Amino acid sequence: MNGQILLMNDRKRFLLWAAVAAVVVLVSGGENVLAYNVICVPNMGVNPSCTVAPSPHTIQEAVTYASPFDIIYVGPGTYNENVVINTASISLFGAQAGNDARVDRHDPSKESIVNAGRAGPAFTVNANFVVIDGFTVEGGIPAGIYVSPTGPAPVRRPQVLNNILQNNSTGVYLACSTTQSVEGATAERNLFRNNNLAPGISPGVGMASVGKPGLPPVLVQAAVITENEFTGNQAVAISVALTIGATITENTSENDGSLVVFRYTSDSQFTDNQGKNFGHTGVLAWYHGDAAIDIGPNNADLEISHNTLEKGEAPISNGMAFTTAFGKGVSDLLNVVGNKIGRFPGYGIVAEESSVVGTDNESSIIDNQVYENGRGGIFIERATSNNSGLLLFDNDAEGNGGYDCEDGTTGSFTSGTANTWFNNIGNTSTPAGLCAPGKKHN
């Protein structure tokens, strides 16, 4: 809790300085006040508020020159660079800064394109409170934008806004060092497409939030991933591992390998996201998940709610899977609520044999609509010690092949299973009594 309060205070200080900077520009008419500079690349004609002459010819020259709270405007064109940012509180604005990357960004001549040329990331962020807004970023290995501490302190509050991230290994990578975390990162209104460039740490990933294993592990903290579009990333749109307090909302996915993978996470939310046609353009061989949403080992306090998933192609056969594909480990307090999942060749929701759902862990599957899936609707597979203590309540599972509701466990709860099934709608179930025909719930 104390860490979250500190992050909130950092955010308030960042917003305060941003407001001060804006006032300085308005009052001074662009003059250099409080060491606040406006730097333009490649020439002074990029923006009328430029204060630094002569203009740097490259983005790296501008970044190296900049002091905290400086702004760098980058004009349209292609910049074959690998930019390293070590100065805190600077903002880099491409030609499309402030323009949603998901809407009407089809003219490359109007873009500031940073091409890393497979020689490293296009942008490497090693400093606090850096803003990257309005670029097209491509050719980056291991990522187009790589955020990772290299010094003795965390990297705090990087913001990645309104960028097109294409043809990288991974679009954006939040990566902790051995001793330091990435805290409070925001990725918003970006377009992640066709990030399948190999080799890389994780080719085929739109965005990755990955901490560092160890004792204790170093975690990515309080990342916000919201209102982004993902398409054609052949492993997974979003990979979340060794992460605490992530908020992932209102993103869309089409033709990605899968939508999200969770491993070793806690206190996170995945809410109001939409995706379809998973696996349609192929799945990279290294990726071994089998669902649009894969819940791997050792997650706690994870909410997956009000998402819409439709259509998968092998090997993405299931809508949502508690899976051992990424290793085994017990997860607790998982809440799957209010999702719509349909037209997958396998199951809508499945807890696989010996999967990660723990014993008597108060996890729940509530108020989901699961329809027209090939092998079945909701299936809790038999397991030696796991997949028990679940509450399955108010789900609508209709029109699925096989059984709408199925539980292979044994115990002293509903119909002799190890789980509690109550008020579920479905025409077929095994054993009998897990669900029954009825009207849809409100």
C-alpha positions as CSV (number, residue, x, y, z in Angstrom):
1,M,0.0,0.0,0.0
2,N,2.8,2.4,0.9
3,G,4.4,1.8,-2.5
4,Q,1.1,2.6,-4.3
5,I,0.7,5.9,-2.2
6,L,4.3,6.8,-3.3
7,L,3.4,6.2,-6.9
8,M,0.3,8.3,-6.7
9,N,2.4,11.1,-5.1
10,D,4.9,10.8,-8.0
11,R,2.1,11.1,-10.5
12,K,0.7,14.2,-8.8
13,R,4.2,15.8,-8.9
14,F,4.5,14.9,-12.6
15,L,1.1,16.4,-13.5
16,L,2.0,19.6,-11.5
17,W,5.2,20.1,-13.4
18,A,3.4,19.4,-16.7
19,A,0.9,22.1,-15.7
20,V,3.7,24.5,-14.8
21,A,5.4,23.9,-18.1
22,A,2.2,24.6,-20.0
23,V,1.8,27.9,-18.1
24,V,5.4,28.9,-18.9
25,V,4.8,28.4,-22.6
26,L,1.6,30.5,-22.5
27,V,3.1,33.3,-20.5
28,S,6.5,33.5,-22.1
29,G,5.4,33.0,-25.7
30,G,8.0,30.2,-26.0
31,E,10.9,31.9,-24.3
32,N,13.4,29.9,-22.3
33,V,12.1,30.2,-18.7
34,L,13.2,28.0,-15.8
35,A,15.5,26.1,-18.1
36,Y,12.5,25.0,-20.2
37,N,13.4,24.6,-23.8
38,V,11.5,23.6,-26.9
39,I,13.8,21.7,-29.2
40,C,12.8,20.9,-32.8
41,V,14.1,18.1,-35.1
42,P,15.3,18.4,-37.9
43,N,14.8,22.2,-38.2
44,M,13.2,25.3,-36.6
45,G,10.2,25.1,-39.0
46,V,8.7,22.1,-37.2
47,N,7.0,24.2,-34.6
48,P,6.6,28.0,-34.0
49,S,7.6,27.6,-30.3
50,C,11.1,26.3,-30.9
51,T,13.7,28.0,-28.7
52,V,16.9,26.1,-29.5
53,A,19.0,27.1,-32.5
54,P,20.5,25.6,-34.5
55,S,18.2,22.6,-34.5
56,P,19.6,19.2,-33.9
57,H,19.4,17.0,-37.0
58,T,18.7,13.8,-35.1
59,I,16.3,12.8,-32.3
60,Q,19.3,11.5,-30.2
61,E,21.1,14.8,-30.5
62,A,18.0,16.6,-29.2
63,V,17.6,14.1,-26.3
64,T,21.3,14.4,-25.4
65,Y,21.0,18.2,-25.3
66,A,17.7,18.3,-23.4
67,S,17.3,19.1,-19.7
68,P,14.5,18.0,-17.4
69,F,11.1,19.4,-18.5
70,D,12.2,20.2,-22.0
71,I,10.0,19.4,-25.0
72,I,11.2,17.9,-28.2
73,Y,9.1,18.2,-31.4
74,V,10.0,15.9,-34.2
75,G,8.8,16.7,-37.7
76,P,7.5,14.2,-40.4
77,G,10.1,12.0,-42.0
78,T,12.0,8.8,-41.4
79,Y,14.7,8.7,-38.6
80,N,17.0,5.7,-38.7
81,E,18.0,5.8,-35.1
82,N,18.3,4.0,-31.8
83,V,17.4,6.7,-29.3
84,V,18.5,6.2,-25.6
85,I,16.8,8.5,-23.1
86,N,18.6,9.0,-19.8
87,T,17.2,12.5,-18.9
88,A,14.1,12.6,-16.7
89,S,10.9,14.5,-17.4
90,I,11.3,15.2,-21.1
91,S,8.6,14.9,-23.6
92,L,9.0,13.7,-27.2
93,F,6.2,14.7,-29.6
94,G,6.1,13.2,-33.1
95,A,4.2,14.8,-35.9
96,Q,1.0,13.0,-34.8
97,A,1.2,13.8,-31.1
98,G,-2.2,13.9,-29.6
99,N,-3.8,12.1,-32.5
100,D,-5.2,8.7,-31.6
101,A,-3.1,6.0,-33.5
102,R,-6.2,3.9,-34.0
103,V,-8.0,6.6,-36.1
104,D,-7.1,7.8,-39.6
105,R,-3.3,7.3,-39.4
106,H,-2.9,5.9,-42.9
107,D,-0.5,8.5,-44.5
108,P,3.2,7.7,-43.8
109,S,4.2,11.1,-45.2
110,K,2.5,12.7,-42.2
111,E,4.3,10.5,-39.6
112,S,7.5,10.8,-37.7
113,I,8.9,7.3,-38.3
114,V,11.7,6.0,-36.1
115,N,13.2,2.9,-37.7
116,A,15.6,1.0,-35.4
117,G,17.0,-1.1,-38.2
118,R,17.1,-4.3,-36.1
119,A,20.0,-2.7,-34.2
120,G,18.3,-2.5,-30.9
121,P,15.1,-0.7,-29.7
122,A,13.9,2.5,-31.5
123,F,13.6,4.1,-28.0
124,T,15.2,2.9,-24.8
125,V,13.8,4.7,-21.7
126,N,16.0,4.7,-18.6
127,A,14.6,7.8,-16.9
128,N,11.5,8.9,-15.0
129,F,8.5,10.8,-16.4
130,V,9.3,10.4,-20.1
131,V,6.5,10.9,-22.6
132,I,6.7,9.4,-26.1
133,D,3.7,10.6,-28.2
134,G,2.7,10.5,-31.8
135,F,5.4,8.4,-33.6
136,T,5.5,5.4,-35.8
137,V,8.0,3.0,-34.3
138,E,9.4,0.0,-36.2
139,G,12.3,-2.4,-36.7
140,G,13.0,-2.6,-32.9
141,I,14.7,-5.7,-31.2
142,P,13.8,-6.7,-28.5
143,A,11.2,-4.0,-28.7
144,G,10.2,-0.8,-30.5
145,I,10.0,1.0,-27.1
146,Y,12.1,-0.7,-24.4
147,V,11.6,0.6,-20.8
148,S,14.1,-0.8,-18.3
149,P,16.1,0.6,-15.4
150,T,19.9,0.7,-15.9
151,G,20.8,2.6,-12.8
152,P,20.2,2.3,-9.0
153,A,16.6,3.6,-9.2
154,P,13.3,2.4,-10.7
155,V,11.9,3.9,-13.9
156,R,8.7,5.7,-13.0
157,R,5.7,6.9,-14.9
158,P,6.8,6.5,-18.6
159,Q,3.9,7.4,-20.9
160,V,3.5,5.8,-24.4
161,L,0.7,7.6,-26.2
162,N,-0.8,7.7,-29.7
163,N,2.0,5.7,-31.4
164,I,1.9,3.2,-34.2
165,L,4.1,0.2,-33.1
166,Q,4.7,-2.1,-36.1
167,N,7.1,-4.7,-37.3
168,N,9.1,-4.9,-34.1
169,S,9.9,-8.0,-32.1
170,T,7.7,-6.7,-29.3
171,G,5.9,-3.3,-29.6
172,V,6.5,-2.0,-26.0
173,Y,8.4,-3.9,-23.4
174,L,8.3,-3.0,-19.7
175,A,11.3,-4.9,-18.3
176,C,12.6,-4.8,-14.7
177,S,16.3,-5.1,-14.0
178,T,17.7,-7.5,-11.5
179,T,17.2,-5.0,-8.7
180,Q,14.8,-2.2,-9.9
181,S,11.2,-2.1,-11.1
182,V,9.2,-0.2,-13.7
183,E,6.5,1.7,-11.9
184,G,3.3,3.4,-13.1
185,A,3.8,3.0,-16.9
186,T,0.9,4.1,-19.2
187,A,0.2,2.9,-22.7
188,E,-2.8,4.5,-24.2
189,R,-4.4,5.0,-27.7
190,N,-1.6,3.1,-29.5
191,L,-1.8,0.8,-32.5
192,F,0.2,-2.4,-32.1
193,R,0.4,-4.3,-35.4
194,N,2.4,-7.1,-36.9
195,N,5.1,-7.1,-34.2
196,N,6.6,-10.5,-35.2
197,L,10.2,-9.5,-35.9
198,A,12.7,-12.3,-34.9
199,P,15.0,-12.8,-33.1
200,G,14.0,-11.1,-29.8
201,I,13.1,-11.9,-26.2
202,S,9.5,-12.5,-27.2
203,P,8.7,-12.0,-30.8
204,G,5.1,-11.8,-31.8
205,V,4.0,-9.8,-28.7
206,G,2.2,-6.5,-28.9
207,M,3.0,-5.3,-25.4
208,A,4.9,-7.1,-22.6
209,S,4.9,-6.3,-18.8
210,V,7.5,-8.6,-17.4
211,G,9.3,-8.4,-14.1
212,K,12.5,-10.2,-13.0
213,P,12.4,-13.6,-11.3
214,G,14.4,-14.1,-8.1
215,L,14.1,-14.2,-4.4
216,P,12.4,-11.8,-4.0
217,P,11.2,-11.1,-7.6
218,V,11.3,-7.6,-8.9
219,L,7.8,-6.7,-10.2
220,V,6.4,-4.3,-12.7
221,Q,4.1,-2.1,-10.7
222,A,0.8,-0.3,-11.5
223,A,1.0,-0.4,-15.3
224,V,-2.0,1.0,-17.1
225,I,-2.8,-0.4,-20.6
226,T,-5.9,1.1,-22.0
227,E,-7.7,2.0,-25.2
228,N,-5.1,0.4,-27.5
229,E,-5.7,-1.6,-30.7
230,F,-3.8,-4.9,-31.3
231,T,-3.7,-6.7,-34.6
232,G,-1.5,-9.4,-36.3
233,N,0.8,-10.0,-33.3
234,Q,1.2,-13.8,-33.8
235,A,2.1,-14.7,-30.2
236,V,-0.1,-12.6,-27.9
237,A,-1.4,-9.1,-27.8
238,I,-0.5,-8.5,-24.1
239,S,1.9,-10.6,-22.0
240,V,1.7,-9.9,-18.2
241,A,4.2,-11.7,-15.9
242,L,5.7,-10.8,-12.6
243,T,3.5,-7.8,-12.4
244,I,1.5,-6.3,-9.6
245,G,-1.5,-3.9,-9.8
246,A,-1.9,-3.8,-13.6
247,T,-5.1,-2.2,-15.0
248,I,-5.8,-3.4,-18.6
249,T,-9.1,-2.0,-20.0
250,E,-10.9,-1.1,-23.2
251,N,-8.4,-2.6,-25.6
252,T,-9.3,-4.4,-28.9
253,S,-7.6,-7.4,-30.5
254,E,-8.2,-8.9,-34.0
255,N,-6.1,-11.6,-35.7
256,D,-3.6,-11.8,-32.9
257,G,-2.3,-15.2,-31.7
258,S,-4.2,-14.7,-28.4
259,L,-5.4,-11.7,-26.3
260,V,-3.5,-12.0,-23.0
261,V,-1.4,-14.3,-20.9
262,F,-1.1,-14.0,-17.1
263,R,1.7,-15.5,-15.1
264,Y,2.8,-14.6,-11.6
265,T,0.6,-11.6,-11.2
266,S,-1.4,-10.1,-8.3
267,D,-4.0,-7.4,-7.7
268,S,-4.7,-6.9,-11.4
269,Q,-7.7,-6.2,-13.5
270,F,-8.5,-7.2,-17.1
271,T,-11.8,-5.5,-17.9
272,D,-13.9,-4.4,-20.9
273,N,-11.6,-5.6,-23.6
274,Q,-12.8,-7.1,-26.9
275,G,-11.2,-9.6,-29.3
276,K,-11.9,-11.9,-32.3
277,N,-10.4,-14.2,-34.9
278,F,-7.6,-15.4,-32.6
279,G,-4.9,-17.5,-34.4
280,H,-6.4,-16.5,-37.8
281,T,-3.0,-15.3,-39.2
282,G,-1.0,-18.1,-37.5
283,V,0.6,-18.5,-34.1
284,L,4.4,-18.4,-33.6
285,A,5.9,-21.8,-32.8
286,W,7.4,-20.7,-29.4
287,Y,4.0,-19.8,-28.0
288,H,2.3,-22.8,-26.5
289,G,-1.0,-21.4,-25.1
290,D,-4.3,-22.6,-26.3
291,A,-6.8,-19.9,-25.4
292,A,-7.6,-16.2,-26.2
293,I,-7.1,-15.6,-22.4
294,D,-4.5,-17.9,-20.8
295,I,-4.3,-17.8,-17.0
296,G,-1.0,-19.5,-16.2
297,P,0.6,-20.3,-12.8
298,N,0.7,-18.3,-9.6
299,N,-1.8,-15.5,-10.0
300,A,-3.6,-14.0,-7.1
301,D,-6.5,-11.4,-6.8
302,L,-7.0,-11.3,-10.6
303,E,-10.3,-10.0,-12.0
304,I,-11.2,-10.9,-15.6
305,S,-14.6,-9.2,-16.2
306,H,-16.9,-8.0,-19.0
307,N,-14.7,-8.9,-21.9
308,T,-16.0,-10.1,-25.3
309,L,-14.2,-13.0,-27.1
310,E,-15.3,-14.5,-30.4
311,K,-13.8,-17.0,-32.7
312,G,-10.5,-18.9,-32.5
313,E,-8.6,-21.1,-34.8
314,A,-6.3,-24.0,-33.7
315,P,-4.2,-24.0,-31.7
316,I,-6.2,-21.2,-30.1
317,S,-9.1,-23.6,-29.4
318,N,-10.5,-22.2,-26.2
319,G,-11.9,-18.8,-25.2
320,M,-10.5,-18.8,-21.7
321,A,-8.2,-21.4,-20.1
322,F,-6.7,-21.9,-16.6
323,T,-3.8,-23.7,-18.2
324,T,-0.5,-25.5,-17.4
325,A,1.0,-24.5,-20.8
326,F,3.3,-22.0,-19.1
327,G,4.1,-24.2,-16.0
328,K,2.2,-25.3,-12.9
329,G,1.5,-23.4,-9.8
330,V,-1.5,-22.7,-7.6
331,S,-3.5,-19.5,-8.2
332,D,-6.0,-18.0,-5.7
333,L,-8.9,-15.5,-5.7
334,L,-9.5,-15.5,-9.4
335,N,-12.8,-13.9,-10.4
336,V,-14.2,-14.4,-13.9
337,V,-17.3,-12.3,-14.2
338,G,-19.6,-11.1,-16.9
339,N,-17.7,-12.2,-20.0
340,K,-19.1,-13.1,-23.4
341,I,-17.3,-16.0,-25.0
342,G,-18.4,-17.7,-28.2
343,R,-17.6,-19.7,-31.3
344,F,-14.3,-21.3,-30.3
345,P,-13.5,-24.8,-31.6
346,G,-12.8,-26.0,-28.0
347,Y,-14.3,-24.8,-24.8
348,G,-15.6,-21.5,-23.8
349,I,-14.1,-21.6,-20.3
350,V,-11.9,-24.6,-19.2
351,A,-9.9,-25.4,-16.1
352,E,-7.4,-27.9,-17.4
353,E,-6.4,-31.1,-15.6
354,S,-3.9,-30.4,-12.9
355,S,-4.3,-26.7,-13.8
356,V,-3.5,-23.6,-11.8
357,V,-6.8,-23.2,-10.0
358,G,-6.0,-24.1,-6.4
359,T,-7.8,-26.0,-3.6
360,D,-10.6,-24.2,-1.7
361,N,-9.3,-20.9,-3.1
362,E,-12.5,-18.9,-3.2
363,S,-12.2,-18.4,-7.0
364,S,-15.4,-17.8,-9.0
365,I,-16.9,-18.0,-12.5
366,I,-20.0,-15.8,-12.4
367,D,-22.6,-14.4,-14.9
368,N,-20.7,-15.3,-18.1
369,Q,-22.4,-16.0,-21.4
370,V,-20.7,-19.0,-23.1
371,Y,-22.2,-20.0,-26.4
372,E,-21.7,-22.0,-29.6
373,N,-18.3,-23.4,-28.7
374,G,-17.3,-26.7,-30.4
375,R,-16.3,-29.1,-27.6
376,G,-18.3,-27.6,-24.7
377,G,-19.3,-24.6,-22.7
378,I,-17.8,-24.5,-19.1
379,F,-15.5,-27.5,-18.2
380,I,-13.7,-28.1,-14.9
381,E,-11.4,-31.0,-15.6
382,R,-10.6,-33.8,-13.1
383,A,-7.5,-33.0,-11.1
384,T,-5.7,-34.8,-8.2
385,S,-5.7,-31.8,-5.8
386,N,-6.6,-28.7,-7.7
387,N,-9.7,-27.4,-9.5
388,S,-11.7,-27.5,-6.4
389,G,-13.5,-25.0,-4.2
390,L,-14.8,-23.0,-7.2
391,L,-18.1,-21.1,-7.2
392,L,-19.9,-21.2,-10.6
393,F,-23.0,-19.0,-10.4
394,D,-25.5,-17.4,-12.9
395,N,-23.7,-18.5,-16.0
396,D,-25.5,-18.9,-19.4
397,A,-24.0,-21.7,-21.3
398,E,-26.1,-22.7,-24.3
399,G,-25.7,-24.1,-27.8
400,N,-22.3,-25.6,-27.1
401,G,-21.1,-28.9,-28.5
402,G,-20.6,-31.7,-26.0
403,Y,-21.9,-30.4,-22.7
404,D,-22.9,-26.9,-21.7
405,C,-21.7,-27.5,-18.2
406,E,-19.2,-30.2,-17.2
407,D,-17.2,-31.0,-14.1
408,G,-14.9,-34.0,-13.9
409,T,-13.9,-33.5,-10.2
410,T,-15.2,-35.5,-7.3
411,G,-16.1,-34.2,-3.9
412,S,-19.0,-33.3,-1.5
413,F,-20.4,-30.3,-3.4
414,T,-22.9,-30.0,-6.3
415,S,-23.7,-33.3,-7.9
416,G,-20.8,-35.0,-6.2
417,T,-18.2,-32.6,-7.6
418,A,-15.5,-30.6,-5.7
419,N,-17.2,-27.3,-6.7
420,T,-20.4,-25.3,-6.1
421,W,-22.6,-24.8,-9.2
422,F,-25.7,-22.7,-8.6
423,N,-28.4,-21.1,-10.9
424,N,-26.6,-21.8,-14.2
425,I,-28.5,-22.1,-17.5
426,G,-27.7,-24.8,-20.0
427,N,-29.4,-27.6,-21.8
428,T,-26.8,-30.4,-21.1
429,S,-24.6,-31.1,-18.2
430,T,-22.5,-33.9,-16.7
431,P,-23.0,-34.9,-14.0
432,A,-26.7,-33.8,-14.1
433,G,-27.6,-30.8,-12.0
434,L,-24.8,-28.4,-12.8
435,C,-27.0,-26.3,-15.1
436,A,-30.6,-26.5,-16.3
437,P,-32.7,-25.0,-19.1
438,G,-34.2,-21.6,-18.3
439,K,-34.5,-18.0,-19.3
440,K,-31.4,-15.9,-19.7
441,H,-30.3,-13.9,-16.7
442,N,-30.6,-10.1,-16.7
